[in-house]
Amino acid sequence: MDPAVKYTLIKKEKHTGARLGLLETPHGTFETPMFMPVGTEATVKNMSPEDLEKIGASIILSNTYHLWLRPGEDIVKEAGGLHKFMNWNKGILTDSGGFQVFSLAKTRDITEAGVHFRNHLNGRREFLSPEKAIQIENDLGPDIMMSLDECPPFFESYDYIKDSVERTSRWAERGLRAHRNPDWQALFGIVQGAGFEDLRKQSAQDLVSMDFPGYSIGGLSVGESKEEMNHVLDFTAPFLPENKPRYLMGVGSADSLIDGVIRGIDMFDCVLPTRIARNGTCMTTKGRLVVKNAKYARDFRPLDENCDCYVCRNYSRAYIRHLINANELFGTHLTSYHNLYFLLKLMADVRQSIRDDNLLEFREHVFEEYGFNKK
Ligand SMILES: CNc1nc2cc(C(=O)NN)ccc2[nH]1
């Protein structure tokens, strides 16, 4: 049986752990490393599928937790699945709800069976088990789907994290057994273990023994420092097989993306570009620009003078500032479009620097120019 996704390692960058790869899915073959825009409720906020296609998005995310609670996976299934429902014909990845339950839901109670929590929309008690999460993702129909896991606090005790990792491995096994469509939906295991090397190793070895088609590294970007995150990646990525994709969940600033690629990560997702866009903050090659700021009232330059996106070629800071301050939806469309273009272009440049074996020089350029070296 053909795996639902096939990863091919094309080239290793000479001086780092970075890899150039190809990820074949039922909805296309895409280059890695890649950034995946987040479309929590079956839409990447303020973006049309056509615009996402134009800026080079390949795989986008949707959230199992949200779509289960609203509109219900049954409606998405009746529509023919997520691709049809949201008119997106490239890749779709859904997470399992693990992170949302632990970050969004009120009062939650974790048991061996699964997690009990209160629905953040109506306060009703809900229950999500590893099998239920898989059933929802099977019905939503993404190309890539996640096992249900616990995303524990990074600064929890060793004993807590050890128990959590061992339960997450048992849940992963249960999810594999419940998975109905392994030939066209690729189920990834999620490596946990917080900042403990031996627990990250145990989690990775447990999941690798179950032979998943891809592996996520979860439990990061949850309040730990970038140095701590990079340190965890330094020892976790090598526990994962070279011939499978590695997906770092919840990471999406330029510096963290580059440092993740250097440590062998292939896939990233983050709400950051679209979330900060909604309050008028833009990512530029000269650092963050808060376009609603009064100083841009008569600034008729583009958001980023080094950017060739549709927004930077046609609209000024003054105009976009006006729209944001007037709560005009077109304003957040423009900032969202630019921020996503910025990160997708960054990843295209990262892939080129892997081809050219000069990723570390590119990192230096980005950290210096984009203001990440400023303490
Ligand atoms: C924004 N930070 C961030 N950390 C994440 C961790 C996970 C995870 O461990 N899921 N099982 C998912 C999404 C995340 N987003």
The ligand as a Gaussian input file, in Angstrom:
#p B3LYP/6-31G(d) Opt

LIG

0 1
 C        2.308000      28.831000      19.328000
 N        2.923000      27.731000      20.003000
 C        2.499000      26.439000      19.789000
 N        2.984000      25.375000      20.429000
 C        2.305000      24.302000      19.992000
 C        2.354000      22.973000      20.362000
 C        1.480000      22.081000      19.765000
 C        1.473000      20.665000      20.195000
 O        2.329000      20.219000      20.934000
 N        0.414000      19.954000      19.766000
 N        0.274000      18.662000      20.164000
 C        0.591000      22.492000      18.790000
 C        0.542000      23.836000      18.429000
 C        1.392000      24.733000      19.042000
 N        1.527000      26.089000      18.942000

